[in-house]
Amino acid sequence: MNLHLPDFLFVVTLATAAAAPALGQDAVPAVGPANRSDIQGAASVPDFSGIWAHLTWPDVELPLSGPGPVKNLTRRNGVPDIYKLIGDYNNPILKPQAAEAVKKQGEIESSAGTAPTPSNQCWPGGVPFVLFSNVGMQMLQQRDHITILYTNDHEVRHVRMNQPHPAQVKPSWYGNSVGHYEGNTLVIDTIGVKMGPFAMLDMYGTPRSPALHVVERYRLLDHKKHRNAASKILAASGEIPGWSPIPTTWARGYNLNSPSRMTACLPRLGQRR
């Protein structure tokens, strides 16, 4: 890999599992890629080493077409106000129950100053919240395992490579993740994300289901060929069971960065993970 390529793109797709288990159930049916026989050689695996950072916190890039994820309604000096996160509850991707949850979260943010999220309550964010709440990340690639380190709260994810999900998956904070390479693209498939007291998809309180199924796609881009932000969008679609009637796409571009500062949440009295 040319380490001078500064642009790194991933697309996050949220899709349903085959069947939605009951809330609080200890295990969920496994879905996702089976054991793969077409494992790539080390020479053809893309090199994602380095510290990566993005500047679009907490929102993500809009898709080239169709509805996008929930965005911030508040503005400061003509740009989204990162100190006042009020989600657009009129976004057409939201079903009535989800729209009401986003609206309620915004009302708390507007009146109380800060609405509760996993990050400000010192709870694990889960997937895909961890993708939206963190500014920086580092990916440690091994042949049979990938470790992803995030800048906030010592959050770590583990991805088993070229393996299927177990027949029964016990829910955990970051779910059960398996990955494989499709040419120059890393595909990570995650199920079994635990439902905590602040379970949400994003910083705006968009709720999620226990049957959540997340697919992430990571690939390198040539900076000289992709200066236009619109060209950084790789189309993908999926559904959030019970909440989103319209398939939507999530995308985020990362740039190579100098070593990032790690941050940690200071737990409040009585709060535990």
N, C-alpha and C positions, 0 to 999 in steps of 0.2 A: 504493500500500500504506500502511496505517496503521503507522508505525514504532513505535507503542507496543504492538503485539502482541508479547508476550514469549515465546510458545511456538512452537517450530519442530519439526516431526516428520519423521523419515524412517524408511522401512522398507527393510531390506536383504533381498533374496531371493537365495538361491544356487540355481542350476539347472544342469543338465548341458548341455554342448554336444552337437551332433548326433552327433559321434563323438569318442572319446577318443584323441588322438594318443599316440604312444609317448613315454615320459619322455626329455627331452633333445632332442626334435625341434625344429628351428629355427623352424617355422611351424605355425600351427593354422588349420583351416578357419574362415572368418568366419561368424558367425551374428548375429542381432539385427535391429534395425529397418532397413528399406531407406530410400532417399532419400525424404523426405517432401514432399508438395506442399501440405500443409495447415499451413504455417508460420504461427504466430500473429503478430499485429501487436504492436508494442512496447507499446501501451497495455494489452494484455491479459496480458502476461507478469508473473507474480508477482515481487515485488522481495525478494530474499533478502539485501540489503546489511546490513552490520553484523558485529560479532564475536559468534559463538555459542559457548556453553559448556554442558556437561551435568555432572551430579554423580553419575553412576552408574558411575564407572570401577571395574573394567574390564567389569563386567557390563552387560547391556542389559535393557530391560523384557521381562517375560514376555508371551507371547501371551495373548489372551482365552481360547483353548481349544487343546487339543492340546499335544504336547511342545514345549518351548522349547530354546534353545541350552544348551551346557554352562555350568554355574554353579560358583561357588566353594564348596568344602566347609568351609573353615575359617571360624571365627567369632572375633570379638574384641568383647567387651561386647555380645553378641547380634546383631552385624551382621557382614557379610562382612569378613574381614581382608585389607586391600589389601596388606599386607606379606608375606602367605603365600598364594600362588596355587596351590591344589590343586584341579584340576577334578574334577567328578563323572563318573568313568569308567563309572558304571552308568546314565548317561542313555540312554534307549531309542533316541535318534536315532543312536547310534553302532553301527557294525558291529564285529565282534570286533577287526579290525586297528586301527581307530581307537581303540577303547576301551583297547587295550593301549598305544598311543602316549600317550594322555592319562594313563593310570596311571603309566607310566614317567616322564613329565614331572613328575608329582606327587611321585613318590618322590625324584627329584633335588632338587626344591624343599624337601622335608621334611628330607632328610639333609644336603644341601650348602648350603642357605640360599637360593640363587637358581638356578632352572633357566634355561637359555639361551633367549632369545627374540630376534627381530630387533631389538627396541628396546634391550635391554640388551647386545647384541653389536654394536651400531652398524651394522646392515645395514638396507636398505630393507624395510619391512614388507609392501608389496604390498597388494592389495585381496582380502578385506575387513579384513585385520589393521589397516590404518591407521585404520579406522573405530572399532575397539575400543580401540586403544592411545592415541589422542589425546583430550584433554579439550576442546580448543577448535578452531575452524575459522573461516575466512572464505571466502566465495564471491564471486568477481568475475565478473559477468555481462556478456557482450557478445552481439551478435546471432548471431554465428557461432561463438562460443567461450566456454567457461566455465573459469576457473582456480580451483582449490580449494587454499587454503593452510592447513596444519595447524600446530599449536603446537610439535610435537616435531620435532627434527632436520631442519628446513627441508624437510619433505616437501611436495611439490607435485604436483597432478594436473591434467591438461589434458583437457577434454572438447570434442570437435568437435560442433557442433550441426547437426541436420537433415541428417546425412550417414550413409551406411552404413559398416559396417566394410570394410576392404580385402578383396579376394578371398583374400589370404594375409596373416596377421598374424604378424610376428616378435615373439616373447615379449619383454616388457620388465617392469621392476619394478612398474609400476602399470597395466600392460596397455593395451589400446587401448579408449578410452572414447568412445562417441557418445551424444548426448542429444537429447531433444525434450520439448516441453510437451504434456501432456494436460489441457486446462483449466487449473486452478490448481496442477497437479502437475508437477514436473520429474522426468523419467524418465532415468536414466543406465544404459547397458548396457555392460558391460565384459567383454572376453575377452582371452586371450593374456597372462595374468599369469605372469611368469617364476618358475621354481622355484629358489630359492636354498638355501643350506645349512640355513637355519632356517625353511623354508616351513611356515607354519601359519595356521589360520583365526583364532585367538584367542590370548589370553594363557595358555591352558591346554595348548597344544601339540596342539590338534585338527588333524590333518593335512589337507592338501588335494591335489587332483588337478591335473595339467597342463590338464585339460579344464574347469577351473572357469569358470563363467559367472555373473557377478554382476549383479543388477538392483537399483538403488536408486531409491526414490521419495521425493521431498521435497515437503512442502506446509506452509503456514502454518496455525496454529490460533488461534482466539480464546481467550485465557487465561480469560476469564470463563465460557466454556462448557465448559472442559476442565480443571477443577481436580482431578478424580479421575484418578489415574494410569492406571487401567484404560481410560478413555475415550481415552487417547492411542495406543492400539494400532490400527493399520490392518492388517488381515489380508492376508498374502501368503504364498506357499509356493514351495518349490523343492527340489531335491535336490543333494547333493554326490556326484558319480559315484564309485562304489566304496566309499564310506564310510558314507553315511547312508541307511538303508532307509525312513525316515519323513520326509515333508515337514515342514519346520519354518519358523517365522517369527522374524525378528529385528526389533526396533524400538528406536528411541532418540529421546528428546525433548531438544531444545536450547532454551535461554533466551538472549535478548539479553543481552550482557555488556559490561563495560568492556573496553578493550584488554587482551589476554592477554599474559602473560609467555612469551616464546619460550624453549624449552629445547633443548639440543644434547647428543648423546651424546659422551663422551670416548673415542675409540678406544683399545683396548688394543694393546699391542705385537704387531705381526704381523697385525692384523685390517685388512682392506681391503674396500671396497665394490666 
